Amino acid sequence: MARIAIVTDSTCDMGPEALAALGVEMVPLKLHFGDTTYLDWIDFTPTEFYPKMAAASALPTTSQPSPAEFSAVYARLAEEGFDGIVSVHLSAKLSGTCESALLAAVDAPIPVRVVDSTFVSWAVALVVQAAVDARDAGGDLDAVEAAATKAVEGTELYFVVDTLDNLVKGGRAGKAQGLAASLLNIKPVLHFVNGAIEPFKKARGSKAAFAELASHVAARSKELGGVKAIVIHAVAPDLAEQIRKAVVDAGLVGEVVTIGEIGSVIGTHAGPRTVGVSYLPLV
């Protein structure tokens, strides 16, 4: 039976311990506070990061792993006896990480299939988990890649940011940039469409935005015949619990399988107290 390795990057936000337990390799993105560089999810936890970002004189910048960093991981996995690699990463429209992985894959000693998740954070984690499940079921390289690709096609992510400032400053706001979010306490519900961030609904205040989010997720869960959902948050466990309860009370079909923290790189662009829900059909 073929031995298939799974690689992802730190922006899946599962953290190194959880990924290691699943047998998944993590390649970290980087954060830059001035001239000092840190590794996402390795040099500090989300709890440590957000106060550091708040205290900084300027927003940190982020950067993708180099092709050489991916090459080193791919070569080591080949030496360890793996027959192929499925490498799952955050949206290529928001980061050059997929491009680095693709460049490294060209000269890798074993076949590498790079999968653009078209998402960030725990939406990427849903794709990674689908690949893990296929691998653990004995799937070959084609089967594991196909499972990841199917998960990409089925995953959805909706979220509410406390402020659009971080997304705009980081150049990741996409079509949401034109929203007058600072006026009249407008809180946009945002979502991912083909790898880019777009506005979904505008609401007057956080309470209304959360209600819109919960109502939509519950409605989609019914349309899809049940979902596996993850509530995500940027150091806002109170809001995460509020969202979880709202989604369940709105009639979610399926279950909220976990509440996950948003890590440093994604948090740099989303900002603190961002909350959202990502989900995947059960079938």
Backbone as CSV, one residue per row, in Angstrom:
resi,resn,N_x,N_y,N_z,CA_x,CA_y,CA_z,C_x,C_y,C_z
1,MET,0.842,-1.205,0.000,0.000,0.000,0.000,0.873,1.249,0.000
2,ALA,0.515,2.205,-0.826,1.308,3.429,-0.939,1.258,4.230,0.361
3,ARG,2.391,4.795,0.710,2.461,5.680,1.889,2.351,7.124,1.394
4,ILE,1.276,7.789,1.798,1.030,9.154,1.345,1.225,10.122,2.502
5,ALA,2.045,11.125,2.284,2.258,12.165,3.292,1.334,13.345,3.004
6,ILE,0.952,14.032,4.061,0.133,15.233,3.922,0.892,16.402,4.529
7,VAL,0.982,17.471,3.761,1.674,18.691,4.194,0.675,19.834,4.154
8,THR,0.760,20.735,5.107,-0.042,21.950,5.060,0.819,23.093,5.564
9,ASP,0.222,24.272,5.686,0.960,25.399,6.250,0.283,25.846,7.536
10,SER,0.930,26.751,8.240,0.475,27.123,9.575,-0.870,27.829,9.581
11,THR,-1.301,28.372,8.428,-2.552,29.130,8.426,-3.796,28.258,8.487
12,CYS,-3.638,26.951,8.525,-4.797,26.096,8.807,-5.244,26.275,10.259
13,ASP,-4.349,26.847,11.083,-4.631,27.228,12.470,-4.926,26.068,13.406
14,MET,-4.585,24.848,13.004,-4.763,23.710,13.900,-3.653,23.634,14.943
15,GLY,-2.515,24.256,14.646,-1.397,24.236,15.581,-0.542,23.006,15.412
16,PRO,0.756,23.113,15.761,1.690,22.016,15.496,1.388,20.724,16.243
17,GLU,0.875,20.803,17.463,0.624,19.574,18.230,-0.518,18.765,17.618
18,ALA,-1.604,19.444,17.268,-2.744,18.741,16.669,-2.371,18.149,15.319
19,LEU,-1.589,18.896,14.531,-1.175,18.396,13.225,-0.244,17.193,13.367
20,ALA,0.666,17.265,14.334,1.575,16.138,14.564,0.789,14.889,14.958
21,ALA,-0.252,15.076,15.761,-1.077,13.932,16.178,-1.780,13.288,14.997
22,LEU,-2.069,14.098,13.971,-2.705,13.574,12.757,-1.692,13.044,11.747
23,GLY,-0.404,13.245,12.025,0.615,12.830,11.074,0.714,13.751,9.880
24,VAL,0.482,15.055,10.115,0.539,16.050,9.051,1.724,16.981,9.293
25,GLU,2.500,17.231,8.242,3.638,18.142,8.326,3.170,19.591,8.158
26,MET,3.726,20.490,8.956,3.357,21.902,8.866,4.557,22.741,8.458
27,VAL,4.366,23.581,7.445,5.388,24.550,7.035,4.882,25.931,7.454
28,PRO,5.585,26.628,8.339,5.049,27.888,8.871,5.240,29.076,7.956
29,LEU,4.243,29.978,7.965,4.425,31.291,7.384,5.154,32.165,8.398
30,LYS,5.470,33.386,7.993,6.276,34.248,8.855,5.556,35.556,9.144
31,LEU,5.874,36.123,10.324,5.405,37.450,10.696,6.610,38.330,10.938
32,HIS,6.477,39.592,10.560,7.592,40.522,10.708,7.138,41.739,11.500
33,PHE,7.681,41.874,12.704,7.505,43.085,13.494,8.775,43.895,13.310
34,GLY,8.721,44.898,12.439,9.941,45.630,12.132,10.958,44.701,11.499
35,ASP,12.156,44.647,12.088,13.230,43.803,11.551,13.245,42.410,12.163
36,THR,12.315,42.120,13.047,12.301,40.824,13.732,11.266,39.906,13.089
37,THR,11.697,38.691,12.774,10.830,37.716,12.106,10.456,36.596,13.067
38,TYR,9.195,36.226,13.049,8.684,35.138,13.884,7.989,34.104,12.998
39,LEU,7.926,32.876,13.489,7.250,31.794,12.775,5.844,31.605,13.332
40,ASP,4.877,31.638,12.440,3.472,31.480,12.798,3.243,30.166,13.535
41,TRP,2.545,30.233,14.666,2.176,29.099,15.500,3.365,28.422,16.196
42,ILE,4.580,28.882,15.928,5.738,28.269,16.569,6.334,29.201,17.619
43,ASP,6.488,30.465,17.275,7.126,31.411,18.192,6.166,32.000,19.214
44,PHE,4.869,31.980,18.937,3.896,32.352,19.961,2.509,31.845,19.603
45,THR,1.709,31.696,20.653,0.329,31.254,20.495,-0.539,32.463,20.158
46,PRO,-1.780,32.241,19.709,-2.669,33.376,19.476,-2.842,34.253,20.716
47,THR,-2.939,33.632,21.878,-3.115,34.395,23.116,-1.948,35.347,23.350
48,GLU,-0.760,34.923,22.962,0.422,35.780,23.109,0.533,36.801,21.980
49,PHE,0.037,36.448,20.804,0.234,37.300,19.639,-0.611,38.565,19.647
50,TYR,-1.906,38.442,19.912,-2.791,39.598,19.736,-2.427,40.792,20.628
51,PRO,-2.057,40.576,21.902,-1.592,41.720,22.690,-0.321,42.345,22.103
52,LYS,0.551,41.508,21.542,1.775,42.026,20.927,1.431,42.885,19.707
53,MET,0.471,42.432,18.908,0.054,43.215,17.746,-0.575,44.537,18.184
54,ALA,-1.394,44.492,19.243,-2.069,45.702,19.714,-1.066,46.731,20.232
55,ALA,0.029,46.243,20.814,1.026,47.145,21.395,2.030,47.664,20.373
56,ALA,2.057,47.064,19.184,3.044,47.443,18.167,2.702,48.809,17.561
57,SER,3.733,49.527,17.152,3.529,50.852,16.559,2.971,50.753,15.139
58,ALA,3.164,49.621,14.502,2.650,49.407,13.145,2.192,47.959,13.018
59,LEU,1.266,47.730,12.106,0.776,46.385,11.868,1.912,45.503,11.362
60,PRO,2.070,44.292,11.913,3.117,43.416,11.374,2.804,43.040,9.932
61,THR,3.825,42.627,9.216,3.617,42.119,7.869,3.793,40.602,7.888
62,THR,3.340,39.948,6.849,3.422,38.487,6.774,4.060,38.072,5.458
63,SER,4.630,36.889,5.442,5.223,36.381,4.204,5.123,34.864,4.157
64,GLN,5.106,34.345,2.931,4.959,32.912,2.714,6.289,32.190,2.897
65,PRO,6.250,30.863,3.084,7.480,30.073,3.080,8.127,30.127,1.700
66,SER,9.416,29.958,1.646,10.127,29.939,0.368,9.993,28.567,-0.286
67,PRO,10.212,28.476,-1.600,10.236,27.160,-2.246,11.266,26.234,-1.605
68,ALA,12.391,26.795,-1.167,13.432,25.968,-0.545,12.937,25.317,0.740
69,GLU,12.106,26.025,1.490,11.571,25.443,2.729,10.645,24.282,2.421
70,PHE,9.831,24.421,1.391,8.997,23.291,0.980,9.846,22.154,0.427
71,SER,10.853,22.487,-0.352,11.728,21.455,-0.928,12.360,20.603,0.153
72,ALA,12.791,21.242,1.235,13.435,20.508,2.331,12.456,19.525,2.969
73,VAL,11.210,19.950,3.146,10.196,19.067,3.738,9.866,17.916,2.791
74,TYR,9.681,18.230,1.525,9.364,17.182,0.553,10.498,16.154,0.449
75,ALA,11.747,16.635,0.447,12.901,15.726,0.353,12.987,14.826,1.588
76,ARG,12.739,15.402,2.758,12.800,14.594,3.981,11.721,13.526,3.983
77,LEU,10.529,13.859,3.539,9.454,12.869,3.500,9.776,11.748,2.514
78,ALA,10.426,12.089,1.411,10.859,11.060,0.453,11.874,10.129,1.102
79,GLU,12.796,10.720,1.847,13.819,9.907,2.542,13.193,9.000,3.594
80,GLU,12.068,9.459,4.155,11.398,8.655,5.181,10.552,7.534,4.577
81,GLY,10.519,7.457,3.258,9.871,6.327,2.605,8.466,6.564,2.092
82,PHE,8.034,7.810,2.072,6.717,8.090,1.519,6.762,8.005,-0.007
83,ASP,5.627,7.625,-0.585,5.549,7.449,-2.032,4.969,8.658,-2.760
84,GLY,4.292,9.514,-2.046,3.694,10.699,-2.646,3.254,11.664,-1.566
85,ILE,2.979,12.904,-1.954,2.623,13.958,-1.006,1.426,14.742,-1.540
86,VAL,0.470,15.001,-0.661,-0.601,15.951,-0.958,-0.362,17.159,-0.061
87,SER,-0.195,18.319,-0.682,0.202,19.536,0.025,-0.945,20.549,-0.074
88,VAL,-1.597,20.829,1.063,-2.827,21.634,1.105,-2.539,23.005,1.711
89,HIS,-2.914,24.074,1.006,-2.531,25.412,1.476,-3.636,26.449,1.346
90,LEU,-3.383,27.589,1.998,-4.355,28.679,1.983,-4.510,29.262,0.585
91,SER,-5.547,30.038,0.429,-5.925,30.582,-0.876,-4.763,31.241,-1.617
92,ALA,-4.567,30.819,-2.849,-3.507,31.390,-3.690,-3.789,32.841,-4.034
93,LYS,-5.030,33.283,-3.888,-5.357,34.683,-4.172,-4.947,35.612,-3.031
94,LEU,-4.630,35.024,-1.885,-4.264,35.834,-0.726,-2.809,35.666,-0.312
95,SER,-2.127,34.680,-0.860,-0.758,34.385,-0.433,-0.004,33.667,-1.550
96,GLY,1.306,33.825,-1.535,2.157,33.118,-2.485,2.566,31.738,-2.014
97,THR,1.946,31.252,-0.936,2.336,29.952,-0.366,2.143,28.813,-1.362
98,CYS,0.997,28.783,-2.027,0.748,27.729,-3.032,1.804,27.771,-4.126
99,GLU,2.183,28.972,-4.553,3.184,29.112,-5.608,4.524,28.549,-5.160
100,SER,4.902,28.819,-3.906,6.150,28.255,-3.382,6.101,26.730,-3.378
101,ALA,4.951,26.190,-2.958,4.795,24.730,-2.926,4.855,24.142,-4.332
102,LEU,4.223,24.806,-5.287,4.244,24.326,-6.672,5.658,24.342,-7.250
103,LEU,6.415,25.385,-6.954,7.798,25.467,-7.437,8.649,24.345,-6.839
104,ALA,8.430,24.079,-5.550,9.183,23.008,-4.895,8.780,21.633,-5.421
105,ALA,7.513,21.499,-5.794,7.009,20.204,-6.268,7.665,19.766,-7.571
106,VAL,8.095,20.731,-8.376,8.666,20.416,-9.693,9.869,19.490,-9.573
107,ASP,10.726,19.751,-8.606,11.959,18.974,-8.457,11.925,18.010,-7.287
108,ALA,10.754,17.798,-6.700,10.660,16.879,-5.556,10.964,15.454,-6.004
109,PRO,11.609,14.663,-5.127,11.979,13.290,-5.503,10.797,12.327,-5.596
110,ILE,9.651,12.716,-5.074,8.439,11.904,-5.194,7.305,12.823,-5.674
111,PRO,6.227,12.267,-6.215,5.140,13.116,-6.725,4.502,13.952,-5.617
112,VAL,4.273,15.217,-5.932,3.612,16.137,-4.998,2.402,16.742,-5.692
113,ARG,1.246,16.645,-5.072,0.024,17.263,-5.576,-0.297,18.453,-4.673
114,VAL,-0.256,19.641,-5.221,-0.535,20.849,-4.439,-2.015,21.201,-4.601
115,VAL,-2.686,21.366,-3.471,-4.117,21.685,-3.469,-4.309,23.091,-2.905
116,ASP,-4.861,23.978,-3.720,-5.223,25.319,-3.274,-6.584,25.212,-2.588
117,SER,-6.611,25.377,-1.274,-7.866,25.221,-0.533,-8.873,26.315,-0.875
118,THR,-8.370,27.449,-1.351,-9.148,28.661,-1.653,-9.730,29.309,-0.401
119,PHE,-9.237,28.894,0.768,-9.733,29.431,2.036,-8.565,29.769,2.955
120,VAL,-8.907,30.141,4.185,-7.919,30.372,5.230,-8.415,29.725,6.516
121,SER,-7.518,29.652,7.485,-7.820,29.230,8.843,-8.471,27.841,8.879
122,TRP,-9.482,27.691,9.739,-10.042,26.357,9.949,-10.830,25.830,8.758
123,ALA,-11.101,26.666,7.765,-11.657,26.143,6.511,-10.596,25.302,5.807
124,VAL,-9.328,25.729,5.896,-8.222,24.914,5.377,-8.138,23.612,6.175
125,ALA,-8.353,23.713,7.474,-8.296,22.524,8.332,-9.321,21.473,7.912
126,LEU,-10.497,21.910,7.480,-11.502,20.951,7.005,-10.992,20.177,5.793
127,VAL,-10.267,20.865,4.920,-9.696,20.208,3.734,-8.583,19.245,4.148
128,VAL,-7.751,19.698,5.077,-6.671,18.836,5.579,-7.259,17.578,6.211
129,GLN,-8.305,17.732,7.008,-8.911,16.575,7.672,-9.492,15.592,6.655
130,ALA,-10.063,16.114,5.581,-10.593,15.229,4.535,-9.466,14.414,3.907
131,ALA,-8.313,15.055,3.692,-7.151,14.341,3.147,-6.661,13.279,4.128
132,VAL,-6.634,13.630,5.404,-6.209,12.677,6.439,-7.133,11.467,6.460
133,ASP,-8.434,11.712,6.406,-9.390,10.603,6.439,-9.187,9.670,5.249
134,ALA,-8.929,10.240,4.071,-8.709,9.418,2.878,-7.411,8.632,3.000
135,ARG,-6.371,9.274,3.525,-5.097,8.574,3.741,-5.277,7.424,4.718
136,ASP,-5.975,7.696,5.829,-6.148,6.663,6.854,-7.028,5.516,6.391
137,ALA,-7.834,5.779,5.360,-8.674,4.721,4.791,-7.908,3.888,3.760
138,GLY,-6.617,4.215,3.589,-5.784,3.451,2.669,-5.716,4.013,1.272
139,GLY,-6.173,5.249,1.106,-6.184,5.848,-0.218,-4.803,6.079,-0.795
140,ASP,-4.696,5.961,-2.112,-3.434,6.258,-2.780,-3.364,7.766,-3.059
141,LEU,-2.347,8.181,-3.795,-2.140,9.609,-4.033,-3.351,10.243,-4.718
142,ASP,-3.884,9.574,-5.718,-5.062,10.100,-6.425,-6.255,10.240,-5.493
143,ALA,-6.455,9.243,-4.641,-7.619,9.242,-3.747,-7.517,10.331,-2.689
144,VAL,-6.326,10.534,-2.151,-6.150,11.565,-1.124,-6.305,12.949,-1.738
145,GLU,-5.739,13.146,-2.923,-5.905,14.421,-3.614,-7.380,14.664,-3.948
146,ALA,-8.067,13.631,-4.400,-9.478,13.768,-4.768,-10.326,14.129,-3.549
147,ALA,-10.026,13.545,-2.403,-10.773,13.848,-1.180,-10.569,15.303,-0.770
148,ALA,-9.330,15.768,-0.890,-9.042,17.163,-0.562,-9.759,18.104,-1.521
149,THR,-9.727,17.779,-2.795,-10.373,18.618,-3.806,-11.880,18.662,-3.606
150,LYS,-12.480,17.529,-3.270,-13.915,17.486,-3.000,-14.260,18.362,-1.800
151,ALA,-13.393,18.329,-0.781,-13.623,19.157,0.407,-13.535,20.642,0.069
152,VAL,-12.593,20.998,-0.794,-12.476,22.392,-1.237,-13.792,22.842,-1.871
153,GLU,-14.329,21.996,-2.723,-15.551,22.351,-3.452,-16.766,22.477,-2.526
154,GLY,-16.741,21.752,-1.409,-17.899,21.752,-0.510,-17.799,22.703,0.661
155,THR,-16.617,23.198,0.949,-16.405,24.048,2.131,-16.921,25.463,1.902
156,GLU,-17.463,26.054,2.953,-17.886,27.457,2.930,-17.397,28.126,4.211
157,LEU,-17.146,29.437,4.142,-16.650,30.192,5.299,-17.289,31.567,5.306
158,TYR,-17.976,31.875,6.401,-18.587,33.187,6.611,-18.042,33.760,7.911
159,PHE,-17.778,35.057,7.922,-17.186,35.634,9.130,-17.524,37.110,9.262
160,VAL,-17.348,37.594,10.484,-17.600,38.998,10.808,-16.348,39.551,11.471
161,VAL,-15.822,40.641,10.942,-14.656,41.278,11.550,-15.120,42.424,12.437
162,ASP,-14.359,42.670,13.497,-14.692,43.777,14.389,-14.464,45.115,13.691
163,THR,-13.447,45.143,12.827,-13.136,46.319,12.017,-12.493,45.865,10.714
164,LEU,-12.724,46.614,9.649,-12.097,46.286,8.366,-10.661,46.803,8.265
165,ASP,-10.196,47.521,9.297,-8.890,48.187,9.220,-7.763,47.228,8.851
166,ASN,-7.703,46.084,9.531,-6.593,45.162,9.276,-6.632,44.610,7.856
167,LEU,-7.831,44.240,7.388,-7.947,43.707,6.030,-7.528,44.743,4.994
168,VAL,-7.923,45.985,5.209,-7.593,47.043,4.253,-6.093,47.347,4.286
169,LYS,-5.528,47.505,5.498,-4.102,47.806,5.617,-3.233,46.694,5.049
170,GLY,-3.694,45.447,5.217,-2.926,44.311,4.724,-3.183,43.992,3.266
171,GLY,-4.071,44.750,2.620,-4.348,44.541,1.203,-5.143,43.292,0.898
172,ARG,-5.890,42.771,1.897,-6.636,41.525,1.692,-8.144,41.736,1.677
173,ALA,-8.600,42.987,1.650,-10.037,43.249,1.780,-10.824,42.870,0.535
174,GLY,-10.174,42.839,-0.632,-10.870,42.479,-1.858,-12.051,43.394,-2.111
175,LYS,-13.175,42.802,-2.500,-14.367,43.594,-2.814,-15.019,44.188,-1.569
176,ALA,-14.552,43.780,-0.387,-15.105,44.339,0.848,-14.508,45.701,1.173
177,GLN,-13.473,46.094,0.445,-12.763,47.328,0.783,-13.654,48.564,0.690
178,GLY,-14.610,48.560,-0.216,-15.432,49.745,-0.418,-16.560,49.911,0.590
179,LEU,-16.738,48.964,1.495,-17.823,49.066,2.459,-17.570,50.208,3.436
180,ALA,-18.589,50.991,3.681,-18.454,52.099,4.640,-18.683,51.562,6.047
181,ALA,-17.796,50.692,6.470,-18.007,49.972,7.729,-17.913,50.880,8.945
182,SER,-17.232,52.001,8.799,-17.088,52.891,9.949,-18.323,53.767,10.140
183,LEU,-19.222,53.788,9.152,-20.402,54.627,9.233,-21.577,53.862,9.828
184,LEU,-22.276,54.510,10.744,-23.514,53.962,11.279,-23.346,52.569,11.882
185,ASN,-22.164,52.282,12.362,-21.894,50.999,13.018,-22.219,49.809,12.119
186,ILE,-21.910,49.922,10.841,-22.152,48.822,9.910,-21.145,47.702,10.165
187,LYS,-21.661,46.482,10.304,-20.813,45.306,10.480,-21.071,44.351,9.318
188,PRO,-20.142,44.258,8.379,-20.374,43.363,7.242,-20.145,41.897,7.588
189,VAL,-20.997,41.062,7.050,-20.730,39.622,7.049,-19.990,39.343,5.746
190,LEU,-18.815,38.757,5.853,-17.971,38.493,4.696,-17.915,36.998,4.419
191,HIS,-17.555,36.637,3.190,-17.371,35.222,2.885,-16.324,35.083,1.781
192,PHE,-15.944,33.851,1.532,-14.961,33.562,0.495,-15.680,33.087,-0.764
193,VAL,-15.298,33.679,-1.884,-15.821,33.271,-3.186,-14.631,33.046,-4.115
194,ASN,-14.435,31.799,-4.518,-13.316,31.452,-5.409,-11.977,31.972,-4.884
195,GLY,-11.789,31.865,-3.575,-10.489,32.199,-2.983,-10.316,33.632,-2.565
196,ALA,-11.304,34.488,-2.824,-11.199,35.903,-2.466,-12.297,36.279,-1.476
197,ILE,-12.048,37.342,-0.701,-13.009,37.817,0.288,-14.004,38.764,-0.384
198,GLU,-15.306,38.490,-0.168,-16.342,39.346,-0.729,-17.405,39.621,0.336
199,PRO,-18.085,40.756,0.224,-19.182,41.039,1.155,-20.365,40.105,0.911
200,PHE,-21.019,39.696,1.976,-22.217,38.866,1.860,-23.452,39.648,2.296
201,LYS,-23.424,40.199,3.489,-24.538,40.993,4.000,-23.966,42.138,4.834
202,LYS,-24.719,43.235,4.901,-24.381,44.322,5.813,-25.427,44.376,6.917
203,ALA,-24.954,44.554,8.147,-25.871,44.589,9.283,-25.539,45.794,10.155
204,ARG,-26.535,46.269,10.895,-26.339,47.398,11.785,-25.930,46.872,13.157
205,GLY,-24.632,46.811,13.392,-24.127,46.361,14.675,-23.797,44.877,14.702
206,SER,-22.987,44.504,15.680,-22.510,43.125,15.787,-23.643,42.134,16.019
207,LYS,-24.587,42.495,16.876,-25.682,41.572,17.190,-26.446,41.183,15.930
208,ALA,-26.741,42.164,15.095,-27.461,41.885,13.849,-26.602,41.079,12.883
209,ALA,-25.300,41.378,12.840,-24.398,40.639,11.956,-24.310,39.179,12.367
210,PHE,-24.221,38.950,13.677,-24.150,37.571,14.164,-25.442,36.824,13.849
211,ALA,-26.570,37.509,13.961,-27.854,36.873,13.653,-27.941,36.510,12.172
212,GLU,-27.461,37.391,11.300,-27.429,37.112,9.858,-26.548,35.896,9.579
213,LEU,-25.391,35.871,10.214,-24.447,34.762,10.036,-25.078,33.448,10.479
214,ALA,-25.642,33.447,11.673,-26.219,32.219,12.216,-27.388,31.732,11.378
215,SER,-28.234,32.660,10.961,-29.393,32.293,10.151,-28.965,31.669,8.822
216,HIS,-27.960,32.272,8.196,-27.512,31.749,6.911,-26.873,30.369,7.055
217,VAL,-26.008,30.204,8.051,-25.342,28.912,8.240,-26.372,27.818,8.517
218,ALA,-27.357,28.120,9.362,-28.392,27.128,9.664,-29.187,26.774,8.407
219,ALA,-29.522,27.795,7.615,-30.272,27.539,6.382,-29.466,26.686,5.410
220,ARG,-28.184,26.997,5.276,-27.327,26.211,4.382,-27.189,24.774,4.877
221,SER,-27.136,24.599,6.183,-26.994,23.240,6.722,-28.201,22.381,6.359
222,LYS,-29.375,23.006,6.315,-30.587,22.272,5.920,-30.548,21.945,4.427
223,GLU,-30.124,22.929,3.627,-30.035,22.718,2.178,-29.040,21.602,1.837
224,LEU,-27.964,21.517,2.620,-26.901,20.556,2.335,-27.136,19.195,2.982
225,GLY,-28.199,19.065,3.753,-28.489,17.791,4.391,-27.631,17.509,5.604
226,GLY,-27.124,18.549,6.218,-26.297,18.416,7.416,-24.853,18.796,7.152
227,VAL,-24.240,19.439,8.141,-22.858,19.889,7.984,-22.024,19.585,9.223
228,LYS,-20.739,19.551,9.003,-19.751,19.545,10.079,-19.205,20.965,10.144
229,ALA,-19.447,21.660,11.251,-19.109,23.075,11.343,-18.036,23.342,12.394
230,ILE,-17.261,24.387,12.130,-16.252,24.852,13.080,-16.459,26.346,13.296
231,VAL,-16.609,26.745,14.539,-16.668,28.165,14.883,-15.246,28.646,15.104
232,ILE,-14.887,29.766,14.480,-13.525,30.278,14.611,-13.561,31.668,15.239
233,HIS,-12.474,31.999,15.962,-12.437,33.306,16.618,-11.005,33.765,16.831
234,ALA,-10.856,35.087,16.862,-9.551,35.706,17.131,-9.591,36.265,18.549
235,VAL,-9.090,35.478,19.481,-9.087,35.780,20.923,-10.408,36.387,21.383
236,ALA,-11.505,35.751,20.988,-12.838,36.205,21.400,-13.686,34.992,21.761
237,PRO,-13.291,34.221,22.787,-14.054,33.024,23.141,-15.496,33.331,23.529
238,ASP,-15.732,34.531,24.071,-17.104,34.921,24.422,-17.968,35.047,23.170
239,LEU,-17.423,35.680,22.138,-18.170,35.817,20.884,-18.318,34.466,20.185
240,ALA,-17.297,33.642,20.280,-17.357,32.316,19.654,-18.488,31.487,20.256
241,GLU,-18.616,31.551,21.557,-19.692,30.808,22.213,-21.052,31.394,21.833
242,GLN,-21.094,32.703,21.704,-22.324,33.371,21.274,-22.728,32.905,19.878
243,ILE,-21.749,32.827,18.974,-22.010,32.362,17.603,-22.435,30.897,17.609
244,ARG,-21.721,30.083,18.380,-22.061,28.657,18.437,-23.512,28.468,18.879
245,LYS,-23.894,29.170,19.933,-25.269,29.050,20.448,-26.278,29.572,19.426
246,ALA,-25.943,30.674,18.766,-26.859,31.263,17.787,-27.090,30.330,16.606
247,VAL,-26.030,29.674,16.156,-26.141,28.751,15.026,-26.999,27.545,15.402
248,VAL,-26.754,27.007,16.589,-27.542,25.858,17.056,-29.004,26.257,17.241
249,ASP,-29.228,27.415,17.872,-30.600,27.867,18.114,-31.342,28.168,16.809
250,ALA,-30.589,28.537,15.768,-31.198,28.833,14.468,-31.585,27.572,13.712
251,GLY,-31.226,26.407,14.278,-31.658,25.151,13.671,-30.597,24.426,12.865
252,LEU,-29.326,24.568,13.247,-28.244,23.886,12.530,-28.539,22.394,12.392
253,VAL,-28.410,21.890,11.182,-28.499,20.451,10.942,-27.066,19.937,10.858
254,GLY,-26.701,19.055,11.777,-25.321,18.605,11.875,-24.779,18.964,13.232
255,GLU,-23.498,19.286,13.292,-22.914,19.616,14.590,-21.755,20.589,14.455
256,VAL,-21.537,21.338,15.524,-20.322,22.149,15.647,-19.276,21.247,16.286
257,VAL,-18.274,20.857,15.516,-17.326,19.854,15.999,-16.246,20.446,16.883
258,THR,-15.964,21.735,16.723,-14.966,22.360,17.591,-15.063,23.870,17.463
259,ILE,-14.418,24.547,18.402,-14.231,25.987,18.334,-12.734,26.217,18.221
260,GLY,-12.301,26.877,17.156,-10.867,27.000,16.880,-10.392,28.441,16.881
261,GLU,-9.174,28.637,17.364,-8.578,29.967,17.394,-7.965,30.334,16.042
262,ILE,-8.020,31.600,15.722,-7.371,32.124,14.521,-5.950,32.517,14.892
263,GLY,-4.985,31.991,14.169,-3.579,32.221,14.491,-3.057,33.577,14.062
264,SER,-1.734,33.734,14.182,-1.098,35.035,14.041,-1.159,35.608,12.629
265,VAL,-0.847,34.799,11.623,-0.820,35.323,10.252,-2.220,35.734,9.793
266,ILE,-3.194,34.852,9.959,-4.560,35.197,9.567,-5.095,36.309,10.467
267,GLY,-4.740,36.268,11.734,-5.186,37.302,12.659,-4.622,38.677,12.354
268,THR,-3.432,38.730,11.765,-2.861,40.007,11.354,-3.784,40.711,10.373
269,HIS,-4.383,39.942,9.480,-5.231,40.521,8.442,-6.697,40.626,8.861
270,ALA,-7.156,39.679,9.672,-8.561,39.703,10.095,-8.777,40.651,11.262
271,GLY,-7.788,40.738,12.148,-7.909,41.594,13.316,-8.511,40.859,14.504
272,PRO,-8.266,41.367,15.714,-8.817,40.730,16.907,-10.337,40.784,16.931
273,ARG,-10.920,39.794,17.614,-12.369,39.669,17.815,-13.124,39.387,16.519
274,THR,-12.416,38.901,15.528,-13.086,38.332,14.349,-13.700,36.995,14.739
275,VAL,-14.895,36.721,14.250,-15.535,35.428,14.495,-16.162,34.939,13.191
276,GLY,-16.305,33.640,13.084,-16.914,33.110,11.872,-17.266,31.648,12.018
277,VAL,-17.808,31.095,10.960,-18.156,29.678,10.905,-17.732,29.131,9.549
278,SER,-17.024,28.012,9.588,-16.727,27.276,8.365,-17.388,25.915,8.473
279,TYR,-17.832,25.384,7.351,-18.530,24.111,7.404,-18.387,23.365,6.094
280,LEU,-18.686,22.076,6.198,-18.548,21.143,5.083,-19.715,20.177,5.144
281,PRO,-20.350,19.839,4.024,-21.447,18.873,4.065,-20.999,17.543,4.673
282,LEU,-21.899,16.906,5.398,-21.572,15.633,6.029,-21.362,14.533,4.998
283,VAL,-21.996,14.626,3.854,-21.866,13.608,2.808,-21.151,14.206,1.605
